[in-house]
């Protein structure tokens, strides 16, 4: 996805690249986007990028659901809820 390459090039020497920096960068980017901007970005994705995007969303959402329901109590719980906008 071109926006990933652009953001990386813009901030690679300004941020450490740790999870906290990446979260802040992503949230700041999304706060500036409108619904129409996001739909346009999705329309511009190729098939593989779209599958990757939806796949990551599914995986992270399912992790959150299972963590909420306390499945896998022997494993580390993943309950990082992220609300955008």
C-alpha positions as a Markdown table, in Angstrom:
| # | Residue | x | y | z |
|---|---|---|---|---|
| 1 | Unk | 0.0 | 0.0 | 0.0 |
| 2 | Unk | 1.5 | 3.3 | -1.1 |
| 3 | Unk | 0.4 | 5.1 | 2.1 |
| 4 | Unk | 2.5 | 2.7 | 4.2 |
| 5 | Unk | 5.6 | 3.4 | 2.1 |
| 6 | Unk | 5.0 | 7.1 | 2.3 |
| 7 | Unk | 4.4 | 7.2 | 6.0 |
| 8 | Unk | 7.5 | 5.0 | 6.6 |
| 9 | Unk | 9.7 | 7.2 | 4.5 |
| 10 | Unk | 8.4 | 10.4 | 6.2 |
| 11 | Unk | 8.8 | 9.1 | 9.7 |
| 12 | Unk | 11.5 | 6.4 | 9.7 |
| 13 | Unk | 14.2 | 8.8 | 11.0 |
| 14 | Unk | 11.9 | 10.6 | 13.4 |
| 15 | Unk | 10.4 | 7.7 | 15.3 |
| 16 | Unk | 11.9 | 4.6 | 17.0 |
| 17 | Unk | 9.5 | 2.2 | 15.3 |
| 18 | Unk | 8.3 | 0.7 | 18.6 |
| 19 | Unk | 4.7 | -0.3 | 19.0 |
| 20 | Unk | 3.8 | 2.9 | 20.8 |
| 21 | Unk | 5.2 | 5.1 | 18.1 |
| 22 | Unk | 3.5 | 3.1 | 15.4 |
| 23 | Unk | 0.2 | 3.3 | 17.2 |
| 24 | Unk | 0.5 | 7.1 | 17.6 |
| 25 | Unk | 1.4 | 7.5 | 14.0 |
| 26 | Unk | -1.5 | 5.3 | 12.8 |
| 27 | Unk | -4.1 | 7.0 | 15.1 |
| 28 | Unk | -2.8 | 10.5 | 14.0 |
| 29 | Unk | -3.1 | 9.5 | 10.4 |
| 30 | Unk | -6.6 | 8.1 | 10.8 |
| 31 | Unk | -7.8 | 11.2 | 12.7 |
| 32 | Unk | -7.1 | 13.2 | 9.6 |
| 33 | Unk | -9.0 | 10.9 | 7.3 |
| 34 | Unk | -12.6 | 11.1 | 6.4 |
| 35 | Unk | -14.8 | 8.1 | 5.7 |
| 36 | Unk | -14.6 | 9.0 | 2.0 |
| 37 | Unk | -10.8 | 9.2 | 2.2 |
| 38 | Unk | -10.7 | 5.7 | 3.7 |
| 39 | Unk | -13.2 | 4.3 | 1.1 |
| 40 | Unk | -11.0 | 5.7 | -1.7 |
| 41 | Unk | -7.9 | 4.1 | -0.2 |
| 42 | Unk | -9.7 | 0.8 | 0.0 |
| 43 | Unk | -10.9 | 1.1 | -3.6 |
| 44 | Unk | -7.3 | 1.7 | -4.7 |
| 45 | Unk | -6.0 | -1.5 | -3.0 |
| 46 | Unk | -5.1 | -4.4 | -5.2 |
| 47 | Unk | -6.6 | -7.8 | -4.4 |
| 48 | Unk | -3.7 | -9.0 | -2.2 |
| 49 | Unk | -3.7 | -5.7 | -0.2 |
| 50 | Unk | -7.4 | -6.0 | 0.4 |
| 51 | Unk | -7.1 | -9.6 | 1.6 |
| 52 | Unk | -4.3 | -8.6 | 3.9 |
| 53 | Unk | -6.2 | -5.7 | 5.3 |
| 54 | Unk | -9.4 | -7.7 | 6.0 |
| 55 | Unk | -7.3 | -10.7 | 7.2 |
| 56 | Unk | -5.5 | -8.5 | 9.8 |
| 57 | Unk | -8.8 | -7.0 | 10.9 |
| 58 | Unk | -10.4 | -10.5 | 11.3 |
| 59 | Unk | -7.4 | -11.8 | 13.3 |
| 60 | Unk | -7.2 | -8.9 | 15.6 |
| 61 | Unk | -11.0 | -8.7 | 16.2 |
| 62 | Unk | -11.1 | -12.5 | 16.9 |
| 63 | Unk | -8.2 | -12.2 | 19.4 |
| 64 | Unk | -10.1 | -9.5 | 21.2 |
| 65 | Unk | -13.3 | -11.4 | 21.3 |
| 66 | Unk | -11.7 | -14.6 | 22.6 |
| 67 | Unk | -9.8 | -12.5 | 25.2 |
| 68 | Unk | -13.1 | -10.9 | 26.3 |
| 69 | Unk | -14.7 | -14.3 | 26.8 |
| 70 | Unk | -11.6 | -15.5 | 28.7 |
| 71 | Unk | -10.8 | -18.3 | 26.4 |
| 72 | Unk | -7.3 | -19.7 | 26.6 |
| 73 | Unk | -6.9 | -18.8 | 30.2 |
| 74 | Unk | -3.4 | -20.4 | 30.3 |
| 75 | Unk | -2.2 | -18.0 | 27.6 |
| 76 | Unk | -1.4 | -14.3 | 27.8 |
| 77 | Unk | -4.7 | -12.4 | 27.3 |
| 78 | Unk | -4.9 | -10.0 | 24.4 |
| 79 | Unk | -7.4 | -7.3 | 25.1 |
| 80 | Unk | -6.2 | -4.2 | 23.4 |
| 81 | Unk | -9.3 | -2.5 | 22.3 |
| 82 | Unk | -8.7 | 0.3 | 19.8 |
| 83 | Unk | -11.5 | 2.7 | 18.9 |
| 84 | Unk | -10.8 | 5.0 | 16.0 |
| 85 | Unk | -12.7 | 8.3 | 15.7 |
